[in-house]
Amino acid sequence: MEAGPQAAKAAVDFRATPRARRRGWYGAKKPVKRLLGWGPANLAMRAAVAVAAPHLRRTGRLPVPAGLTEVTGLVPAPDSGSAPAPEPAAFTMLRPSACVVAAELHWGGGRRPGAADDLALRVFAAAARRSAVLLDIGAYTGLFTLAGTAVNPRLRAHAFEIVPEVVHTLFDNCVRNRVLHRTTLHHVGVGDPATTVAMPARSGDSALPCYYSAEMVFADGVPVEVVALDSFTGVVPPGSSSVLKVDVEGTEAAVFEHGQEFLAAHRPDILCEVLPGADADLLSGLLAPHGYRFHLVGDRALAPAGALAPHDRFRDWFVTTRDGAELAAMGIPVA
């Protein structure tokens, strides 16, 4: 249930916690990023990184040039063996100086520089190509929504995001990519509908926050509704395929607990982030009864179907009722 006013006052605002202060480099991150985004400083940083620390470029988290207003993202087409290779699907993301995902695409030449992150997006896109409806839960600025609608011009998307300032950029990205007519934006959380969450109107972070969760407390937070995944059961036409992305910073069990009707009706392909320390037994118990198999997303391929077990390095899981032959037909590599 929603916490009362006294309980909210007693809780510590997340931005005052040691974790938040470390993330902000104790107040230094914002001015440092602004300085390193300045033309000459950015060029010097690039040269230094290329010589002394090329691995930093692969993180995708370096400051981008301050004047850069948008970047192009690319999703490779499935390998058909034909020559020349099909052109990748392209989409655009705005505000790379504020959006950590857009910054990644800049440093990765249009693709996410982390191999596992790039594979997760390609696997999701393969499922989106065969789907009628996409649900992007924890959409942030819309990477998976934009990639899905880019690879499938008939796809209808629903994007869910709880952070107000992030929703603005999510909306702008959908407008920029001309997919607003087939994308419904939901400024709500997905989970237990008997609760609400509170999110700050402005975070004050050096970038749009990509790690806020429903479990955090913000003293000046505005109420945000939480809805059940089951309430969207009717958006998927009977007999059609759907794909679901869940990235909710540790509250995925609540999504599936209140989505049993949806899962039973549609059995969507699911890309889900599972953080270290997650209750694997609880998640498995919510998903396995619907016939799901669990594949950890690695650097080059999905791991063979096995038990769901949080991993220290790899955090994305592809959860599907499809067998290995079906995945291969979709162009999804399985080790």
N, C-alpha and C positions, 0 to 999 in steps of 0.2 A: 504494500500500500504506500501511498505518497507520504513522505515524512512531514510531520507538523512543523510550524514555524520555529518552536523552541529547539527541536532537534536540528533543523537546518542551521540555526545560529550557532549551535554547539559544535557542529562539524567544521573542520578546517577547509577553507577555500583551497582548491587544488593548486591554484597559482602561487600560494604561499608555502607549499610543501617543498621539502628538499629535492624531490624528483623534478618538480617543475623548475626550480631554480637551476638545477644542473642542466636541464634541457636548454635553458636560456643563457647558459654560460654565465650565470650570476649577473645578468644584465648586460653582458658584453656582446651577445650574439647579434642583436639587431644593428648596432652601429658598425660592427665588423663587417656584416654582410652588405650594409649600405656602402661602406668604403670599398670593399672588394668588387662591387658591381660597377663602380666608376671606371670609365674607359681605360686609362693607362694602368690603373691598379689591377683591373681584370686581365689585361694582356700580360702583365708581369706575373700574376698568379698562374695563368695558363702555362707560361714558359717554365715557371718553377716546378709546377706539378708534373709536366711532361718529362723533366729531367730527374727530379728527386723523388717523386711519389706518384708514379702513373696509376697505382691502384686506387688513389683517391678519385680519379676521374670515373672509375667504374662504379663508385658508390652513387653517382648521380646527385650528390648533395652539396656540390660546390656552388657558390653564387654565380648567377648568370649575368651577362651584361645588362646594365640598368635600362638601356634603351630597347631591349628585346620585348616585344609586346605579345608575341604568339609563337608557337612551335607546331610543327607537323608531326603527328604520330603515325606509325606504319604498322600494319598487321600483315605479315607475309601470307600469300595464298598457299593452300595445301600443295605439297609437292606432287605434281601429276606425272612427272617424268618427261613432260614435253619440253621442247626448246623452241623459242626462248621461254623462260619461266614466266608465269602469270604475274602481272603487276600487283604489288601489295595494295590493300585497302588503306586509304589515308583519311585522317581526321585532324582537327585543329584544336589545340588547347591554349587558352588565354592566360595572361599574367604569370609567366614562368618565374618572375622574381618573387612572387608570393605563393605560388602553387608548387609544392615539392614534387608532384608527379610530372608536371610540365617541365620542371627543371631537369628531372631525370631524362625525359625524352630529348631535351636539348643536348645533354652530355652523351646520350646514347645514340645520337644520330637518327632519332625518330623511334627508337625502341628502348625499352627499359634496360639499363646497362647490367643489372644483375641477371645472370643466366636463368635462375629459378623464377624470378619475377617475369621475365620475358616469356618463358615457357608457360607459366600460369595464364598469361593473357592470350597466348596462342591456343591453348587448350580451351579456354572459355570461348574464344571466337569460333573454334570448330563446332562447339555445341550450339552457339548462337546462330550459325549458318543454317542449322536444321530446326530452329525453334520458331514458334509464332509469337511468343511472349518472353520478355526478359524482366526479371526483378533484381534490381541492384540495391542491396540493403547495406547501408554504410557506403553511399556512393562517392563521398568526398566531392571532388570537382567533376566527376563523371567519366573517368578513364574507361571503365568497362561498359558503361552506357554508350559512350561515343564509339568505342571499338565494335560493339555488337551491332549498333545501327549502321555502321560503315560497311560491315561485311554482309549485312542482310537488309536490303532496302524494303522488305515487307515486315520487318520485325517491329512489334509494339513494345515499348520500354516503360518500366515504372522505376523511378529512381528515388530512394529514400535517404534523407540526410537530416541530422538533428542540429547541426551548428549553424546559426543564422547567417553569419558572414560567409560561410562556405556555400550556403544555398545560393547566394547572389552570383557567385562565379559559376556554379553548376548551371544556373539559368542562362547566364551569358554564353557559356560553352555550347549549350543546346541551340541557342539562337544563332551563334556563329556557324555551326555545322548544319543549320537548316533542318533540324530533326525535332523541333519543338512540337510540330503537328502530330508526331507519333511517339512522343515521350511525355509521360505524366510525372510531374515533380511532386513529391510528398515531403513536406517539412514535418515529419513525424518519426518517432522511433518505432521499431518493430520488436515486439516481445509480449510482455504481460500487459493486457489492456486495462488492468486495474491500477496501473501506476502512471505517473508522469515523470519527466526528467526536467532538469533546469540547465540551460546552456547560456553562456554569456553572449550579449549582443556583439561585443568586441573583445577579442582575447588579449590583444596587446602583444601577441607573439611576433617573431620575425617573419613568420610565414603563416598561411592559413593552417590551423591545427588539424592534423590528420590522425591524432591519437586520442581525442576526447572520447569518453565512454559514458554510458548512462549511469555508471557507478560513481562518477566524480561529482564533487560538490562545488558550486560556484555561488558565492554570497549574493551576487547581483544577477543571478541567472533568471532568464525568462522561462515560463513554463512551456514545455513541448509535449504534445500528446504522444502516447504510445498506443499502437494498434496491434492486433493479432494478425499474423500471417494468414490465418484461416479466413479472415475477412476479405481476402483477395482470391479466394478459391474460384469465384465466378469470372475473373478476368481472363482466364485461359479457356479458349474454346474447347469443348469436349473432343477428345481424340487427337488433339494437337500436342506438340512437344513444347516444353518450356525450359528455361535455364535460370538458375538462381545464383547470385553471388552474395556471400555473407562475410562482411568484415566489420565486426562490431566490438572489437577490443575486449573480448572475454565474456560477452553476454549472449553468445550464440545458442546456448542451451535454452534460454528463454524464447528465442526465435522459433526453435523447433518444437519446444514444448507446447507452444500456442499455435503450431502450424501442422498438427497431425492430420487434420482434415485435408489441408492443401496437399500434403505429401502423399496421402493415400489416394487422392483423386488424380494427381498428375505425375507423381514420381519424377520431378524435374532433375536434370543434371545439376549438380551443385559444386561450385568452387567456394570453399570455406577456409578462412584463416583460423588456425587452432594454435593458440599461444602456449608456450611452455607452462606447465602447471595446470592446464585445463583438465577438467574431469572427463577423461576419455570414456570411462564406463557409462557415465550419464549420457554423453553424446551418442555413443554406440547404441545404447538402449533406446534412444529416441529415433534413430535412423535405420538400424539394421532390420527391424520388423517390416519395413517397407521394401525389403529386397536389395538394399544398397550394398555396394562394394566400396572399399576405401583404398584410394591410391594416393600416396604421398607424392607431391610434385617436386622432382629433383632438378638438377641443372640441365640434363639432356633428355630425360624421359620420366614418365610416371613409374613409380615403383609398382611391382606386381600387387594385385589385391591382397590385403592383409588386415591385421588388426589396426584400429585407430589408436595411435600412440603419439602424443606430442613430441616434437623433435626440437632440439636446441637450435639447429641451424635452419631447417626447412619448415615453413609454417603453413603453407597452402596445401590443402587436400582436395582432390577431385573425387567427389562422391557420386556414384552413378549405378544404375541398374544394368548398364550395358556390359556385355562380355568383351573379351579381348579382340575378337574378330570385328565387332562393331566399332570399337575404338580405332582399330587399324584402318577400317574403311573411312573413318572420319579424318584420317591423317594424324592421329594422336599417337605418339610413340610410347610404348610400354616396355620397360626393361625386361 
